[in-house]
């Protein structure tokens, strides 16, 4: 496996060096700790970085307040340090600031090492925290653009949907198919990866909480669940009747129209027309024809829901074409 340096590693290295340079230029004591704080605060997404940074800042203030009081009251002893941690951690956990425990521990140890509390020391520690957090937030302003990867997932998923719908139409038409079904597990994997990447995109937006790609992947995920439910019903149809051709034609046309463009009303009208056609047909003349027709009606019902899912989610997403 080739040696590779990721963008996050590079940001962390640059941020750590910058934090130390700033702290050292300001002649702060324990200036190396600014780098530690920066490393701890650089996260996968911008939103997570802000959340973690806030937790570390609050936890550090709480840690300094508790340790300052207990060190002055009991003295600078190892058991005092243990008592501080016993008191400090439950408070931070209760406030859901767990991310700040490690950073605060570093600050508390500084106070213990110096062996005395002073205004200058408190300012020194606060500046270390502010520099470390500030540099981390600055580094996290850069996040890689995921649009190309999202577009690729989008394109591959649509191609898989086209194949699946087409192969279902082939089976309905001929009662057999040479399709190996490899698109099924591949689609599951693509949907999960696409949705995760779209969610990361959302987490990288500070003010925006929605993403068109996320809506798209959620829509396809729900539609894919319906396609999975359809497969056993399609596979058990081994006899071909006139109705098979009707539904097969519909599936074939649907496969050629897989896209974000909203053609739902057209296909819903087709399904209503097909159902009326089924109702006007003579009654089945055999048990086999009755079972096939029942399965086809169920398939049409599921395809109707397949279309409604797209209509509902696309209305929510303002029907924006990706």
C-alpha positions as CSV (number, residue, x, y, z in Angstrom):
1,X,0.0,0.0,0.0
2,X,1.5,3.4,-1.1
3,X,2.4,6.0,1.5
4,X,-0.3,8.7,1.5
5,X,-0.8,11.9,3.5
6,X,-4.4,12.9,3.8
7,X,-5.7,16.5,3.9
8,X,-6.7,16.1,7.6
9,X,-3.2,15.0,8.5
10,X,-1.7,18.0,6.6
11,X,-4.1,20.4,8.3
12,X,-3.3,19.0,11.7
13,X,0.4,19.3,11.1
14,X,0.2,22.9,9.8
15,X,-2.2,23.8,12.6
16,X,0.0,22.4,15.3
17,X,3.0,24.2,14.0
18,X,1.1,27.5,13.7
19,X,-0.4,27.2,17.2
20,X,3.1,26.7,18.7
21,X,4.6,29.6,16.7
22,X,1.9,32.0,17.9
23,X,2.1,30.8,21.6
24,X,5.9,31.0,21.5
25,X,5.9,34.5,19.9
26,X,3.6,35.6,22.7
27,X,6.1,34.2,25.2
28,X,3.5,32.0,26.8
29,X,4.5,29.3,29.3
30,X,3.8,25.7,28.2
31,X,3.5,26.9,24.6
32,X,3.7,23.4,23.3
33,X,0.2,22.7,24.8
34,X,-1.3,25.0,22.1
35,X,-0.4,22.4,19.5
36,X,-2.0,19.6,21.6
37,X,-5.2,21.6,21.8
38,X,-5.2,22.3,18.1
39,X,-4.7,18.6,17.3
40,X,-7.6,17.6,19.6
41,X,-9.9,20.2,18.1
42,X,-9.4,19.5,14.4
43,X,-12.4,17.3,13.4
44,X,-13.9,15.6,10.3
45,X,-16.5,18.3,9.7
46,X,-16.8,22.0,10.5
47,X,-19.9,21.6,12.6
48,X,-18.3,19.0,14.7
49,X,-15.2,21.1,15.1
50,X,-17.2,24.0,16.5
51,X,-19.0,21.7,18.8
52,X,-15.8,20.1,20.1
53,X,-14.1,23.5,20.4
54,X,-16.9,24.9,22.5
55,X,-16.9,21.8,24.8
56,X,-13.1,22.2,25.3
57,X,-13.3,25.9,26.1
58,X,-16.1,25.4,28.6
59,X,-14.5,22.4,30.2
60,X,-11.1,24.2,30.6
61,X,-12.8,27.1,32.4
62,X,-14.6,24.7,34.7
63,X,-11.4,22.7,35.2
64,X,-9.4,25.8,36.2
65,X,-12.1,27.0,38.6
66,X,-12.3,23.6,40.4
67,X,-8.5,23.1,40.5
68,X,-7.9,26.7,41.5
69,X,-10.2,26.3,44.5
70,X,-9.1,22.8,45.6
71,X,-5.4,23.5,45.2
72,X,-5.7,26.6,47.3
73,X,-7.9,24.9,49.9
74,X,-6.0,21.6,50.2
75,X,-2.6,22.2,48.7
76,X,-0.6,21.0,45.8
77,X,-0.6,17.3,46.4
78,X,-1.1,14.2,44.2
79,X,-4.3,13.3,46.1
80,X,-5.6,16.8,45.5
81,X,-5.1,16.2,41.8
82,X,-7.0,12.9,42.1
83,X,-9.8,14.7,44.0
84,X,-10.0,17.4,41.3
85,X,-10.5,14.7,38.6
86,X,-13.1,12.9,40.7
87,X,-15.1,16.2,41.0
88,X,-14.4,17.6,37.5
89,X,-15.2,14.6,35.2
90,X,-18.8,14.0,36.5
91,X,-19.6,17.7,36.1
92,X,-18.3,17.9,32.6
93,X,-20.1,14.6,31.6
94,X,-23.3,16.0,33.1
95,X,-23.0,19.1,31.0
96,X,-22.2,16.9,27.9
97,X,-18.8,18.4,27.5
98,X,-17.0,15.1,27.5
99,X,-14.8,16.2,24.6
100,X,-13.1,18.8,26.9
101,X,-11.8,16.3,29.4
102,X,-8.4,15.7,27.8
103,X,-7.7,19.3,27.1
104,X,-8.7,20.4,30.6
105,X,-6.5,17.7,32.1
106,X,-3.5,19.3,30.4
107,X,-4.4,22.7,31.8
108,X,-5.0,21.3,35.3
109,X,-1.6,19.7,35.2
110,X,0.0,23.0,34.3
111,X,-1.5,24.6,37.5
112,X,-0.2,21.6,39.5
113,X,3.3,21.9,38.0
114,X,3.6,25.6,38.7
115,X,2.4,25.1,42.3
116,X,0.6,28.4,42.5
117,X,-2.4,30.3,41.2
118,X,-2.0,33.8,39.8
119,X,-3.8,36.1,37.4
120,X,-0.8,35.8,34.9
121,X,-1.0,32.0,35.0
122,X,-4.8,32.0,34.4
123,X,-4.4,34.4,31.5
124,X,-1.6,32.3,30.1
125,X,-3.7,29.1,30.2
126,X,-6.7,30.9,28.7
127,X,-4.6,32.2,25.8
128,X,-3.2,28.7,25.2
129,X,-6.8,27.4,24.9
130,X,-7.9,30.3,22.7
131,X,-4.9,29.9,20.4
132,X,-5.3,26.2,20.1
133,X,-9.0,26.3,19.4
134,X,-8.7,29.4,17.1
135,X,-6.1,27.7,14.9
136,X,-8.1,24.5,14.8
137,X,-11.2,26.4,13.6
138,X,-9.1,28.2,11.0
139,X,-7.7,25.0,9.7
140,X,-11.2,23.5,9.5
141,X,-12.3,26.3,7.2
142,X,-10.9,24.1,4.4
143,X,-12.8,21.0,3.6
144,X,-12.5,19.0,0.4
145,X,-15.2,19.4,-2.2
146,X,-17.2,16.2,-2.4
147,X,-19.4,17.2,-5.4
148,X,-17.6,15.1,-7.9
149,X,-17.8,11.9,-5.7
150,X,-21.5,12.6,-5.0
151,X,-22.2,13.0,-8.7
152,X,-20.5,9.7,-9.4
153,X,-22.5,7.9,-6.7
154,X,-25.7,9.5,-8.2
155,X,-24.8,8.4,-11.7
156,X,-23.9,4.8,-10.7
157,X,-27.1,4.4,-8.6
158,X,-29.2,5.6,-11.5
159,X,-27.5,3.1,-13.9
160,X,-28.1,0.3,-11.4
161,X,-31.8,1.3,-11.0
162,X,-32.2,1.2,-14.8
163,X,-30.6,-2.3,-15.0
164,X,-32.8,-3.6,-12.2
165,X,-36.1,-2.3,-13.6
166,X,-35.1,-3.5,-17.1
167,X,-34.3,-7.0,-15.8
168,X,-37.6,-7.2,-14.0
169,X,-39.4,-6.4,-17.2
170,X,-37.4,-9.1,-19.1
171,X,-38.4,-11.7,-16.5
172,X,-42.0,-10.7,-16.6
173,X,-42.0,-10.8,-20.4
174,X,-40.2,-14.1,-20.9
175,X,-40.6,-15.9,-17.5
176,X,-36.8,-16.2,-17.3
177,X,-33.6,-14.1,-17.2
178,X,-29.8,-14.6,-17.3
179,X,-29.3,-11.7,-15.0
180,X,-26.9,-12.5,-12.1
181,X,-28.3,-9.8,-9.8
182,X,-24.9,-8.3,-8.9
183,X,-26.5,-4.8,-9.0
184,X,-28.5,-5.5,-5.9
185,X,-25.6,-5.6,-3.3
186,X,-23.7,-3.0,-5.3
187,X,-26.7,-0.6,-5.0
188,X,-26.9,-1.2,-1.3
189,X,-23.2,-0.2,-1.0
190,X,-23.5,2.8,-3.2
191,X,-26.6,4.1,-1.4
192,X,-24.9,3.8,2.0
193,X,-21.7,5.5,0.8
194,X,-23.6,8.3,-1.0
195,X,-25.8,9.0,2.0
196,X,-22.8,9.1,4.4
197,X,-20.9,11.5,2.1
198,X,-24.0,13.7,1.7
199,X,-24.4,13.7,5.5
200,X,-20.8,14.8,5.9
201,X,-21.5,17.6,3.4
202,X,-24.4,18.8,5.7
203,X,-22.1,18.7,8.7
204,X,-19.7,20.9,6.8
205,X,-22.3,23.6,6.4
206,X,-22.6,26.0,9.4
207,X,-25.9,27.6,8.6
208,X,-27.5,25.1,6.2
209,X,-29.0,21.9,7.5
210,X,-30.3,20.4,4.3
211,X,-28.6,18.9,1.2
212,X,-30.2,18.0,-2.1
213,X,-27.9,14.9,-2.5
214,X,-29.0,13.6,0.9
215,X,-32.7,13.9,-0.1
216,X,-31.8,12.1,-3.4
217,X,-30.0,9.2,-1.7
218,X,-32.8,8.9,0.9
219,X,-35.4,8.8,-1.9
220,X,-33.5,6.1,-3.8
221,X,-33.0,4.1,-0.6
222,X,-36.7,4.0,0.0
223,X,-37.4,3.1,-3.6
224,X,-34.8,0.4,-3.5
225,X,-36.6,-1.2,-0.6
226,X,-39.7,-1.5,-2.8
227,X,-37.7,-3.0,-5.6
228,X,-36.4,-5.6,-3.2
229,X,-39.9,-6.4,-2.1
230,X,-41.0,-6.8,-5.7
231,X,-38.3,-9.3,-6.7
232,X,-39.8,-12.4,-5.0
233,X,-43.2,-11.7,-6.5
234,X,-41.7,-11.2,-10.0
235,X,-39.6,-14.4,-9.7
236,X,-42.5,-16.6,-8.9
237,X,-44.3,-15.6,-12.1
238,X,-43.3,-18.3,-14.5
239,X,-46.2,-18.2,-16.9
240,X,-46.8,-15.4,-19.4
241,X,-50.2,-13.8,-20.2
242,X,-51.3,-10.7,-21.9
243,X,-51.1,-8.8,-18.6
244,X,-47.4,-9.7,-18.2
245,X,-46.6,-7.7,-21.4
246,X,-48.5,-4.7,-20.1
247,X,-46.6,-4.5,-16.8
248,X,-43.3,-5.4,-18.5
249,X,-43.7,-2.5,-21.0
250,X,-44.4,-0.2,-18.1
251,X,-41.2,-1.4,-16.2
252,X,-39.2,-1.0,-19.4
253,X,-40.3,2.5,-19.9
254,X,-39.8,3.3,-16.3
255,X,-36.2,2.0,-16.5
256,X,-35.5,4.3,-19.4
257,X,-36.8,7.3,-17.4
258,X,-34.8,6.9,-14.2
259,X,-33.6,10.4,-13.5
260,X,-34.1,13.2,-10.9
261,X,-36.5,14.9,-13.4
262,X,-40.1,14.6,-12.0
263,X,-42.2,12.5,-14.4
264,X,-44.2,11.0,-11.6
265,X,-47.6,12.3,-12.7
266,X,-47.2,10.6,-16.2
267,X,-46.3,7.2,-14.7
268,X,-49.0,7.4,-12.1
269,X,-51.6,8.0,-14.9
270,X,-50.2,4.9,-16.6
271,X,-50.7,2.8,-13.5
272,X,-54.3,4.0,-13.1
273,X,-54.9,3.2,-16.8
274,X,-53.4,-0.3,-16.4
275,X,-55.5,-1.0,-13.3
276,X,-58.7,0.0,-15.2
277,X,-57.6,-2.2,-18.1
278,X,-57.2,-5.2,-15.7
279,X,-60.7,-4.5,-14.3
280,X,-62.2,-4.6,-17.7
281,X,-60.6,-7.8,-18.7
282,X,-62.5,-11.1,-18.6
283,X,-62.1,-13.1,-15.4
284,X,-59.2,-15.5,-15.2
285,X,-59.9,-18.9,-16.8
286,X,-57.5,-20.8,-14.6
287,X,-56.0,-20.8,-11.2
288,X,-52.6,-20.1,-12.7
289,X,-53.8,-17.0,-14.5
290,X,-55.6,-15.8,-11.4
291,X,-52.4,-16.1,-9.3
292,X,-50.3,-14.3,-12.0
293,X,-52.9,-11.5,-12.3
294,X,-52.9,-11.2,-8.5
295,X,-49.1,-10.9,-8.4
296,X,-49.2,-8.3,-11.2
297,X,-51.7,-6.2,-9.3
298,X,-49.5,-6.3,-6.2
299,X,-46.5,-5.3,-8.4
300,X,-48.4,-2.3,-9.7
301,X,-49.4,-1.3,-6.2
302,X,-45.8,-1.4,-5.1
303,X,-44.7,0.6,-8.2
304,X,-47.3,3.2,-7.4
305,X,-45.8,3.6,-3.9
306,X,-42.3,3.7,-5.6
307,X,-43.5,6.7,-7.6
308,X,-45.2,8.4,-4.6
309,X,-42.0,8.2,-2.7
310,X,-40.2,10.2,-5.3
311,X,-43.0,12.7,-5.5
312,X,-43.1,13.3,-1.7
313,X,-39.4,13.6,-1.2
314,X,-38.9,15.8,-4.3
315,X,-41.6,18.2,-3.2
316,X,-39.7,18.5,0.1
317,X,-36.5,19.1,-1.7
318,X,-38.1,21.8,-3.9
319,X,-37.8,19.4,-6.9
320,X,-34.3,20.6,-7.6
321,X,-32.7,18.7,-10.5
322,X,-29.3,17.4,-9.6
